[in-house]
Amino acid sequence: MKKLLVLMLLILSNAAVFAQSASGPEMADVFRSSGKIYVVVAIVVIIFVGLAIYLFSIDRRLRKIEKEK
């Protein structure tokens, strides 16, 4: 069952790669030309930093709970 799931995942990811257009990412060019790409990158970085802080705080709490037991 697990091998079948991995095979289906690989087949679907292969189809997604060939479905890409050859012209390139037009939206990225528009964002880059208007300077808004930096806003998008900043928001993505803020989200990743927030997730990292959240995960480290959960890890710290779990360590504390494990030490108590």
N, C-alpha and C positions, 0 to 999 in steps of 0.2 A: 504494500500500500504506500509506504514511504517513497519507494523508488518511482512509483507511478506519479506521485505528486511532484517529485523533483523533475521528472521528465516533462510533465505538463507545464511546469513553471519555465523550464528552459525553452520549450517550444513557443510559449506565449511571449517570452522576452525576445526571442529571435524574430518573431513576427513584428514586434513593436520597433525593432531596430530598422527593419526594411520599410516600415511605414513612414519613416521620416522623409521630409521633402528635401530635395537637393539644393533648393534656393538659399537655405540658411535661416537662422532665427531673425525674423524681421523686427519683432518686438524689442529684442536686445539692442538692435541698431538704433531704433527710435529712442530708447531710454538712454543709450550712450550719447547720442547726438544732442539730446536736450539736457544731459547732466543728471537725470533722475536715477541713473543706475547706481549712484552712490547712496541714494536714499534707500533703494531696495537692498543693497548689500548691508547697509547699516541696520536695517530692520531684521534681516536674517541673522546677523551677528548677535543682536540683542536677544532674539528668540533663543539661539543656541546657548548663549551665556546664561540666560534664565533657566533653561532646562538643565544645564550642568550644575548650577547652584542648587536647584531643587533636588537633583539626584544625589549630590554630595550630602545635602542635609538629611535626606532619607537614609543614606548609608550610615551617617553618624548616629542617627536615632536607633537604627537596627543594631549597631555595635553596642550601644548603651544597653539596650534591652537584652541582648545576648550575654553581656557580662553580668547582668543582674541575676540571670537564671543559673 
